[in-house]
Amino acid sequence: MNRAISLIIPLLLGTCLLAQSGNSQFIDSPSWILAGESSLDDIPSATVIPVTSQAQSKTSKKSQDTPSRSSRDEGFLHLGIYVTPTLNWLSSVDKTSGGTRLYERTGSNFSATPTIMLDMRLFKRFYVGVGVAYNTWGGKISLINGEQDFKRSFSFSYVEIPVRVKIQTRNFADSRASVFLSAGANLGFGVDFSYKDKYKDLGITAPISSTGDFVSNSIKIKDNRKLANLSVVGQVGVNYQLSRRLNLLVGIEYHYGCIRPLKSGENSPGPDFNNQQIGLVLGIMF
C-alpha cells in the first residue's frame, strides 16, 4: 500500500509539471481535476489556427487566372484583324449641262474590306493605330430624262493606309464589355477603276430595238482617274474581352471620300461625285 502511494504521488507531480512546461498559459492537469480541486469548465478551449481550405485555395487561384473585369492586362502593341462588309454610294453628283443635271444617284454597291491594324497604347485607354486595307468604293447612277433607260455602276478599288486615334472605356461593372470611339483618315492608292453600263437599246446605239433586250458592257477606266484618295473615318463599337490578350470587336464605321475619283472637264465627260460608305466592323484584337 505504501509502495503504491509512493509511486502515484511522483507520477501525479510529474504529470502536473509536464502539463505546465509546454504552455505559457496555466492549464489544469488531469490529476487536479480527479482530486476535485478543479472542474472541466476550467479547462480553456483549444486555440483555433486558421487554415486555408483547399476550396479557398482553388477559388483564389481561379480569381487570379480570370481576366480582370475592370481593366484588361494591357500591353503596348495590339494587332487587330478585321473584315468590314460595306454599303457604298455616290454623293454630290453635280455634273451639269446648261444648268441641268444629267445624272442622279439610283443605287448602291456592296463590298467587303479586309483590314489589318496595329494599335499602340500611349496611356490608359488612349490608342493610336496604323494599318493596311483593301477597300472598294462605288455606286450607281442613271441618266436623267435621257433617250435610253440607262444605268451605270462604278467600282473603285484602293490599297489604303488607315490612321486612327481611339479611346476606349473601362469594362462595364460585372462585365467584360467596353465601348470604343475611333476617328481618323484613310490614304488610298488606286489599283482598279471600272464601270458597267446597263441600258435598254432604243435603236440609237445598236439595232436591236425590236427585241427590247438590255445591253450591258464593262469598261476599265484608265485615262481620267485620280490615283490618290483621301477619306475621313468615324467608328463606334463594342469590345468584348475573351481573355487577357484576345478581344472581339463589333462596330459601325462611316467613310467620306474627300477626293473625287474621276477627273472632270471637257476631256473627261461624265458625272462628277464623291464616294461614301458605311460598314459593319467585325474583328479580333490580340
Secondary structure as the mmCIF struct_conf table of DSSP 4:
data_model
#
loop_
_struct_conf.conf_type_id
_struct_conf.id
_struct_conf.beg_label_comp_id
_struct_conf.beg_label_asym_id
_struct_conf.beg_label_seq_id
_struct_conf.end_label_comp_id
_struct_conf.end_label_asym_id
_struct_conf.end_label_seq_id
HELX_RH_AL_P HELX_RH_AL_P1 ASN A 2 SER A 21
TURN_TY1_P TURN_TY1_P1 GLY A 22 GLY A 22
BEND BEND1 SER A 24 GLN A 25
HELX_RH_AL_P HELX_RH_AL_P2 PRO A 30 LEU A 34
TURN_TY1_P TURN_TY1_P2 ALA A 35 GLY A 36
BEND BEND2 GLU A 37 SER A 38
HELX_RH_3T_P HELX_RH_3T_P1 LEU A 40 ASP A 42
BEND BEND3 ILE A 43 ILE A 43
HELX_LH_PP_P HELX_LH_PP_P1 PRO A 44 PRO A 50
HELX_RH_AL_P HELX_RH_AL_P3 GLN A 54 ASP A 65
BEND BEND4 THR A 66 THR A 66
HELX_LH_PP_P HELX_LH_PP_P2 PRO A 67 SER A 68
BEND BEND5 ARG A 69 SER A 71
BEND BEND6 PHE A 76 PHE A 76
STRN STRN1 LEU A 77 SER A 91
STRN STRN2 THR A 96 SER A 97
TURN_TY1_P TURN_TY1_P3 GLY A 98 GLY A 99
STRN STRN3 THR A 100 ARG A 101
STRN STRN4 TYR A 103 GLY A 107
STRN STRN5 ASN A 109 PHE A 123
TURN_TY1_P TURN_TY1_P4 LYS A 124 ARG A 125
STRN STRN6 PHE A 126 LEU A 143
TURN_TY1_P TURN_TY1_P5 ILE A 144 ASN A 145
BEND BEND7 GLU A 147 GLN A 148
STRN STRN7 ASP A 149 GLN A 168
HELX_LH_PP_P HELX_LH_PP_P3 THR A 169 PHE A 172
TURN_TY1_P TURN_TY1_P6 ALA A 173 ASP A 174
BEND BEND8 SER A 175 ARG A 176
STRN STRN8 ALA A 177 LYS A 200
BEND BEND9 GLY A 203 PRO A 207
TURN_TY1_P TURN_TY1_P7 SER A 209 GLY A 212
STRN STRN9 PHE A 214 LYS A 220
BEND BEND10 ASP A 223 ASN A 224
STRN STRN10 ARG A 225 ARG A 225
BEND BEND11 LEU A 227 LEU A 227
STRN STRN11 ALA A 228 SER A 243
TURN_TY1_P TURN_TY1_P8 ARG A 244 ARG A 245
STRN STRN12 LEU A 246 GLY A 257
BEND BEND12 CYS A 258 ILE A 259
BEND BEND13 PRO A 261 PRO A 261
STRN STRN13 LEU A 262 LEU A 262
STRN STRN14 GLY A 265 GLY A 265
TURN_TY1_P TURN_TY1_P9 GLU A 266 ASN A 267
STRN STRN15 SER A 268 SER A 268
BEND BEND14 GLY A 270 GLY A 270
STRN STRN16 ASN A 274 MET A 285
#
